[in-house]
Amino acid sequence: MSSTTVLPLPHRPVRAATRAPAVLPSSALDAMLDATYETHRRFRHGAFAEPCPTCRVPAGELCLTRRSVHAARRLAHRTRMAQTEPFLHGAVKAC
């Protein structure tokens, strides 16, 4: 056996993981939302892949109401996804 002394480690109390709610100024939230919508529009993600039947903008364009996606556009996207989903599940099962 060796004669090495083992020193005890200092004890630190473990704190519960609590997070304070992140409060951002409204200008930061506006910028985040604008950037998110612009990214979705640019790459035609989600509802931006469909033309809007309400304000008649083509796919890949923002709706005419700022910071809003019309319900009809979201519904058109959900309908299209529901129609193509059985194909995707079949393709995954075949692989």
N, C-alpha and C positions, 0 to 999 in steps of 0.2 A: 504494500500500500504506500501511496505517496503521502508526504506530509504537507500537501497543499491545503491552505485554508480556503474555505468557500465563504465568500462574503455575501450577506443577504442583499437582495435587490431592494431599492426603495419602493415602498408600497404607494401606489397611486390609486385613488378611488376611481372607479369606473362610472362615468356619468351616463345617464340615459340619453339616447340619441333624440334630442328634441330640436326641431328646426323652427326658427322664427319665420313667420310668413314673409315671403319676399315681396317687398313693396317697391314697385318701380314707379317713377314719375309717369304721368300719362303720355308725355312726349316720347318716352322710351317704348311704352306699349304700342303707341301709334306706329312708330318706326318698325318695331318687330312685326306687327300685323301687316303693314305695307310690304315689308320684305318677304314675308311668308306668302302672301297672295301673289306677289310678283314672281316668285320662284315657281309656284304652282301653275301660274298662267304661262310662264315661259316654257316649261317642260310638259304642259298639258296634263297635269296630275289631277286626279279626282274629278270634281265637277267641271273643271276647266277644259276637260277633254270633249265636252259636249257643247253644242251651240245653245245659247239661252233662248228658250221660247218666249220668255216674258219681254226682254228688252231687245231681242233680235240681234245680239252680237254673235259673231262666229266663234267656233271653238278656238281656244287659245287666247281669248280676249277677256278682259275684266267686264263684269256687269256694269251697267251705267250708274247704279247706285254704289257709292263709294263704301268699301269695307262690307260688302254684302254679296252673297251668292243667292240668287233667287231660288225659292223652294222648287219651282218647276225644273230648274237646271239640275239641282241635286237629285230630284226624283228621276229625271231622264238618265242620269249617271247610274243610279241604283238599279234601274230597270235593265240597262245595258249590261251591267255587271252580273245581274241575276241570270240573264240569258247566256252569257259566256261562261259562267261558273261551272256548269256541268261538264263542259269540254275540258276545263282545267283539271277538275277532279279525275276525269277519265285518263288524261295524259299522265298525271302523277301516279295513278295506280298501275298504268302500263309500264312505267319505268321502273 
